[in-house]
Amino acid sequence: MALTTEQIAKKTEELKAFIEEHKNMPGPLMPIMQYAQESFGYLSLETQLIISDMLGIPVTEVYGVATFYAQFSLQPKGDNIISVCQGTACYVKGGAAVLAEVEKELGITSNQTTQDGKFTIQDTRCLGCCGLAPVMTINEDVYGKLTPSKVKDILAKY
Amino acid sequence: MTLEELKRIQAETLPQINMRHTHKTEENVKYKRQVLICGGTGCTSSGSNKLMDEFRAQLESKGLTESVQIVRTGCFGLCELGPIVIVYPEGVFYAQCKVENVEKIVDEHIIGGKIIDELVYHEKTTGEVKEKLFDMQFYKKQHRVALRNCGVVDPEVIEDYIAFNGYQALAKCLFEYTPEQIIEIMLESGLRGRGGAGFPTGLKWKFAAGNRGNVKKYVCCNGDEGDPGAFMDRSVLEGDPHSVIEAMAIAAYVIGADQGYIYVRAEYPIAVKRLAIAINQAREKGLLGKNIFGTDFCFDVEIRLGAGAFVCGEETALMVSIEGHRGEPRPRPPFPAVKGVFGKPTILNNVETYANIPQIILNGAEWFKGMGTEKSKGTKVFALGGKIVNTGLVEVPMGTTIREIIFDIGGGIPNGKKFKAAQTGGPSGGCIPASLLDTHVDYDSLIAIGSMMGSGGLIVMDEDNCMVDIAKFFLEFTVDESCGKCTPCREGTKRMLEILTKITDGRGEDGDIEKLEELANTIKTTSLCGLGQTAPNPVLSTLRYFRDEYEAHVYEKRCPAGCCKKLAKVIIDPDKCKGCSLCSKKCPVGAISGEIKKPFVIDQSKCIKCGVCIDSCKFGAISKK
């Protein structure tokens, strides 16, 4: 969901207050970026500039951290985030075929968002529910013991 | 909080919850029965929250809320059969419990006192009914030290932890031991790091203990469990967070630190939440903060979240990540004991390592040394996954054989398939073939056979898994996760992956296997950190034990397991084919043709090896070769 101008203005104020409150803690950059990622859903250049200004560090450093960690995203994500686990336990039980089916159904590949902004497929290594392998999550919902044939019905719920 | 207050909380709480160990309801307790429901990630995913709501509603409607208590615990281990419910005092194990079964359990068991045989656990291999947790094959050979409270206490209630001697190890350290004596106990116990490398914990502490009181120091906990397929640290944090906090406080007392950081993967939301609750409760009770137990020892802990980078499990990378930078490792020395977080002396231990420590203090080094092998003491938690009947978490004494873990506890391979290999150590480890199933698991014997303990992921593979493909899978992982700082790892793993892809695509050439070996050995010896130094292991170990599979791919353009799609051929057996034409109708690319009632054939140039025809054939005439 794209944010409205008012929402962005409000969230920006909240971010500034959060930075003000946390900038003197040891190692403040990551917690602040995690807050911003959670709040905006991604880290725009504007957001990165605010963080860089208020912490007094170069924006290249903020950008460097943003691109290093998989959790940070520079583009807005879709309304529904799909993670198909590609950890070892899921892989040996056919996780790759499940991912292929999701990609086929949505017509996008991993780390892309559908045209209508409804779904993003995210790279995921291990969700830690290896007992239910192969697993995928859509937002907070977990689907376990999957086969490619179950994918279509699950996607239809969103 | 004083020691007396701690003992008072214990005396007040223990009688009520002791039924979880003694299987008897003590006199004069409020709740005659307790229903424990697993709230670990696995069971939560299979719906344990709904189950809990239903139990609450049922107990309320039947007026039982004053005599039966519902408790949400951490992981019981047998994730395959979640959601799991255990009814005490009997300790009856209801597996794969469904919302619609709750009323029956309440009516017949909780009110009627009759155990419901059709809902309790049945041994998967023999079909035997096993009512009680510790009658089950899965639990019988286990010995729970690090996981002792997982599935037993409510992780969100500090009193539960205190009841089972929680925080008494910390009190004992503060009142009875000098830091030097604790280091002696740790050295004597033989505890080695459970994160993978197996460095003696006592030695690590000793290195950081110098100059106490004069310099700022830190105690850190590595909860960045990045090894895909391992989830023991998550289970400890979800099921028994206080054991980690208590152990960190002990470590802080030993080296003279007053601040701790727990670095946890952001992918573990339940663990993070419970840890935050536990830290707050410990602060409220005065077990973290200023002047703990009225002494001049002060210590507090903060959570730092990872952001999805595998390399941050490496100690130097983890520390720069806590500081808020790109998580790139740096050369050692200086070791963290000299120069760690924010440039100060730091000790960093893994979650499972910490979970052992309060028990070692309370029971003594001799007790801990009594378990395990000569050089690997105590127990180890393994996460069983892949092609195995009982997937889940098990804790066994060091020295248990891989065969016992996979076949006796894990229940063997499902669907009558044949065991092919067990993978330990994640992307840093290797594959163990059937001929080495009787290897005893400890740090040194696993290294000797070309694998490693790692954090304890144990993934089982059967005859349908291709070992070249598995090696490629791990290399893809390393290429993704290599931080890019040093050339051997950044460039070398990429080249290895290219060769492996070439081989599995059927374009392998003479000399490719040798090139892989050469690259692997160079990367191993020249990479900066543990990630690069161990990245070639999956390739080297599969080459060591399954070289014939590589050779079949390269020289015969054949995948013996029938797994590599580009090499697989889907074939119709003319003797079994009845000519029903079903497969040709199902084929998405129109590759199958033939005359009705005569054997059909597949046009290999069109076939995409999707396998739809194999599933559709009622006569079992189609197979992948």
Chai-1 contact restraints between the chains, C-beta under 6 A:
chainA,res_idxA,chainB,res_idxB,connection_type,confidence,min_distance_angstrom,max_distance_angstrom,comment,restraint_id
A,G27,B,I322,contact,1.0,0.0,6.0,A-B,restraint_1
A,G27,B,E323,contact,1.0,0.0,6.0,A-B,restraint_2
A,G27,B,G324,contact,1.0,0.0,6.0,A-B,restraint_3
A,L29,B,G324,contact,1.0,0.0,6.0,A-B,restraint_4
A,M30,B,G324,contact,1.0,0.0,6.0,A-B,restraint_5
A,Q34,B,L305,contact,1.0,0.0,6.0,A-B,restraint_6
A,G64,B,R326,contact,1.0,0.0,6.0,A-B,restraint_7
A,V65,B,R326,contact,1.0,0.0,6.0,A-B,restraint_8
A,F68,B,R326,contact,1.0,0.0,6.0,A-B,restraint_9
A,Y69,B,A307,contact,1.0,0.0,6.0,A-B,restraint_10
A,Y69,B,G308,contact,1.0,0.0,6.0,A-B,restraint_11
A,Y69,B,A309,contact,1.0,0.0,6.0,A-B,restraint_12
A,A70,B,G308,contact,1.0,0.0,6.0,A-B,restraint_13
A,Q71,B,A266,contact,1.0,0.0,6.0,A-B,restraint_14
A,Q71,B,A307,contact,1.0,0.0,6.0,A-B,restraint_15
A,Q71,B,G308,contact,1.0,0.0,6.0,A-B,restraint_16
A,G87,B,P228,contact,1.0,0.0,6.0,A-B,restraint_17
A,G87,B,G229,contact,1.0,0.0,6.0,A-B,restraint_18
A,T88,B,P228,contact,1.0,0.0,6.0,A-B,restraint_19
A,T88,B,G229,contact,1.0,0.0,6.0,A-B,restraint_20
A,T88,B,I459,contact,1.0,0.0,6.0,A-B,restraint_21
A,A89,B,G229,contact,1.0,0.0,6.0,A-B,restraint_22
A,A89,B,G385,contact,1.0,0.0,6.0,A-B,restraint_23
A,A89,B,G386,contact,1.0,0.0,6.0,A-B,restraint_24
A,A89,B,I459,contact,1.0,0.0,6.0,A-B,restraint_25
A,Y91,B,F473,contact,1.0,0.0,6.0,A-B,restraint_26
A,V92,B,G386,contact,1.0,0.0,6.0,A-B,restraint_27
A,V92,B,M461,contact,1.0,0.0,6.0,A-B,restraint_28
A,V92,B,N465,contact,1.0,0.0,6.0,A-B,restraint_29
A,R125,B,P228,contact,1.0,0.0,6.0,A-B,restraint_30
A,C126,B,P228,contact,1.0,0.0,6.0,A-B,restraint_31
A,G128,B,T41,contact,1.0,0.0,6.0,A-B,restraint_32
A,G128,B,F231,contact,1.0,0.0,6.0,A-B,restraint_33
A,G128,B,R234,contact,1.0,0.0,6.0,A-B,restraint_34
A,C129,B,T41,contact,1.0,0.0,6.0,A-B,restraint_35
A,C129,B,G42,contact,1.0,0.0,6.0,A-B,restraint_36
A,C129,B,S45,contact,1.0,0.0,6.0,A-B,restraint_37
A,C130,B,G229,contact,1.0,0.0,6.0,A-B,restraint_38
A,C130,B,G385,contact,1.0,0.0,6.0,A-B,restraint_39
A,G131,B,G42,contact,1.0,0.0,6.0,A-B,restraint_40
A,G131,B,C79,contact,1.0,0.0,6.0,A-B,restraint_41
A,G131,B,E80,contact,1.0,0.0,6.0,A-B,restraint_42
A,G131,B,T391,contact,1.0,0.0,6.0,A-B,restraint_43
A,G131,B,G392,contact,1.0,0.0,6.0,A-B,restraint_44
A,L132,B,S45,contact,1.0,0.0,6.0,A-B,restraint_45
A,V142,B,S45,contact,1.0,0.0,6.0,A-B,restraint_46
A,G144,B,S45,contact,1.0,0.0,6.0,A-B,restraint_47
